[in-house]
Structure formats: C-alpha cells, structure tokens
Amino acid sequence: MGLYDLSAKLPGGGTQSLGDYQGKVLLIVNTASKCGFTPQYEGLEELYRDYKDRGLEILAFPCNQFGAQEPGDAAEIANFCSLTYDVSFPLMAKVDVNGSDADPIFKHLKKEQTGLLGSGIKWNFTKFLVGRDGKVVSRHAPTTKPEALRKEIEELLG
C-alpha cells in the first residue's frame, strides 16, 4: 500500500484522499500551536505561496503528543493558524503520530524514512518531503527551518 491509497481525516469530519495529490510534491508536517517551533508556520506559508503554483502542497497535521502543545479543538487550531500566521495550506484533523493509535499516514511516512534515532517522531514540526511519485524523499528534524528545504523542493518540482 502506498501513500496515495491513504486518506487524511478533515477537521470538520470527512476525509481527504491523498490520491488527490498524485503528481504533486508534498511537505507533510506534524504541527502544534503552543510550541517553540510554532513560528515555522510562517516559513511553511511562505514556501506554500512561492511554490503552490508549481505543484507543492503542504499538509499540516496538528498533534498533541509532545508536551500537550496542541490542546485546542479543530476550530481553535484553524483560528489560531489563520489569525496568527495567515495559513492558507490545508490543516488536517488532529492526529497521533506515534504509538498504537498513530495515523496510518504517519505510520507509512516513518516506515519509508526512519529518523536519526529510529522511526518514532521526536517532536512537533518533523517534516516529510514526498516526491511527485508518492515516495518519501527525505525527513527533516523539527529544528530544520522550512526555508532550508527550498533547494530540495525546487529540485523535486523540476
């Protein structure tokens, strides 16, 4: 089973098939509103605005597994992202990224690209870059700023 066979849960209920993103470059990130890395929303939005017309899609998955830094419900998260960082890329429903209840998308991403210290995600704003073919190309630590991915994104966009 590949990434395009999976679906993401949407904040208001329902699902979004990842198959709809076939042929695009994806940057998939687990996010949180009350984290030291939260200002990365700004860099992610900048990447999205610069590259969405060339085929980049950013998918944000709020997660409350690290220091309970995403306590809000879907409406609060969307409101925060919109008002604070003017986020226009898709925000999915809040998920777990580790453990037995980990979202299937993150299980797949972690299997494709393990981290430095094993496959588990260590903190908010871990980033997975996926090529147009649906294969996970790279995994980046929370400390990697979105702008540091520009060169790699441009190469994938061609």
Salt bridges, closest charged atoms under 4 A:
GLU45 OE2 - ARG49 NE 2.44
GLU46 OE2 - ARG150 NH2 3.32
ASP50 OD2 - ARG150 NH2 2.70
ASP86 OD2 - ARG49 NH2 2.84
GLU112 OE2 - HIS108 NE2 3.98
GLU152 OE1 - HIS140 NE2 3.01
GLU155 OE2 - LYS151 NZ 2.92
